[in-house]
Amino acid sequence: MDDIFSQVREGNAFQVRMWLDNTENDLNQGDDHRFSLLHWASREGRTNIVDMLIQRGARINATNMGDDTALHLAASHGHREIVVMDLVNNGALVGMANKFDETPLDKATRRLANILKDRAVQLGQDLQKIPFKDRSWLGYKTRSRDALLSRHTGIDIEQLSLTTHMANTHSGEVWRGQWQKNDIVAKILSLRECTVRNSRDFQEEFPRLRIFNHPNILPVLACCNQPPNLVVISQFMPYGSLFNVLHGETGIVVDQNQALRFAIDIARGMEFLHTIEPAIPNLILTSKHVMIDEDLAKINIDDPKYYAPDGTINGGIDEDLTARVNMGDHKFSFHERGKLYSPAWMSPEALQRRPEDINQKAADMWSFAVLLWEMETREVPHAELSPMETGMKIAMEGLRLTLPPGISSHMARLVKICSNEEPGKRPKFDMIIPILEKLKQK
């Protein structure tokens, strides 16, 4: 990481792409002045690298130590193409003031400021100045290198402050706590006996779950490998899982547009996971394994819709939620062998055969079809049956989900295509993302 900022400043796109392809590198971390890679690329006019970073999930409105966004820097240096075509088109806020009360419009030349205003208005932005406010607690600040979680792998369990017991699940105990002043969730794997081989396999497998370079993947931050305790550490998500949002009492309204946004997020995350070779096994796609997050660095937190009368953040943030596939729900090779706990989301062939004998990508597409059904109906699939009954009936008796009346014909057709009985005829995720995006536009 020591020289990636230099590579960006110099415009070495090949080296930047190679660095980004390493899943453990976090493109949103900053240098000693909290300049992110996007800050430097925008400042130096490296259009191709700006495009690359945005496509990989760079946080558009994150601020550096001086509270400048990437748009501030690009505007002040007169990089018109980056200002208009890249940053503003992807949600950069033209009215956001830094600590000196300067907006990108103030930083730009008169001609560029006029172009910037016109484009922002076309995209529906409010040109009113957003007064400076310390937003670091909301995730606006670029993460510093010293505090970057992805630098840590194996850690001492004594460094964890586990304060709240959240759940006892089939896979282990789940605790909420803090580590290095970061809110975390720690899952202590349930094992009858933690052998030397278990510890070795755990140490070999967990690094592949630390995927920091995609916005729709929630990485494993670190682990504690101290037998008898094997602990998986992830970032705490206050909204919980998609299952919790759909079926719990979170107060979040998942309307048609939000459901489509979630579907696109999940599809993008799965598309990325399917490009990783060798493939990551034992990750079953269910609504319980998708976490709901908010990227507050991409929105205008000063908009009144985000606040209740008492000044606290309210549910108006619904439309800015994103979905992230949780790598912390991966099942390790030595853990709970032969046991299946979410058969309602699994394809018939996945219930009938061994994992090595099926097309896992096609099986994931079936699971995605169940998620689409779940978000459309707001019902738990096969809720009337126990997991064992569900698995047996899907595998042996042809039990399938039915599409109730009222579902749009386009979505009903997509669910049927994604859950084709023949695995080879199911589409790939890169094929359905454009379809979902068109449905969202409608």
C-alpha angles and dihedrals in degrees: 000000000000094000104027090095089055090049090053094047090050092048097241096161095174094056091044091052091049090051092048091051089065101091093210093062115096111213092196097064120105140218126248090293093045092252106154123209088261091053092054096042091050093046094050095043096243096160097176092051092046088054091048094050094048091050089052093053107268113176103250101202100036113132134222127222091286090049093247118145123215087261091058090055097044092048094048091052094046099242097157099177093051092044096052110021099038114023105030093040088056098049107279109157115235094195099052111121126210125218089281089056092249122141125199086259089059091050096050129081115260093257094048091044090056091050089047093050093049093051093045091052091049089055092049099253121154108236093207112121115260103218117233115265129165101259098168091113089057095056098261095123121087109248115254121236093240093056097042110129095204090070090069125076120158112023137177113266088223088069090066121090103203108189110160129044105218106177149336108229134175089261098048150291116315119209134180119218147119136281121182089346091304122123108241143173117223121198114198105203116235110233129165087216129000105219129190088254092053090053092048093048091047091053091050098046107041098066089067089062093060096094107161101158103077125067094215096053121082105209131213103250100202144320141231112223102186110131130256082030120064107177130186114203123204136167115273113249110200094203093052124207130344086249089058093048093049099041107018133074101265095130090231114137112220103197126176094276094048091048090053091048090052090047092052091048092051092045091052092049092049092045088056094047090052090058092059115102124234091031120243106247131208099033109130115197110229134141087255090061096051116083126205117229139168125221100210091180089071099053141061101254091185092067107117091232089074095059136075120212091266091058097253123128110267138194094281086099091076095105092056097055120119133198123232128188106237114230089189088075092062113124113231118230093247096042124095095339114201094009123121122189104172106047093148089073096041127098120246093248091051089057094045103045143038116271092248090056098058139068098254094193091056090046089053089053090056089052089050090054089055089051090052089051090048094051092046097048099029086221131125108246111252091350091162092065133066116246091254093051091046094052094046094048094047093047101038110019104038096248109176137171116260124219109233121218114271098050111122114260091236093054093043090054092048092051090051093048093049092048098048110156090232108070093207091060096055115104126244122247094252087059097054100042092077089048092053091047091053091049089052092052090053 
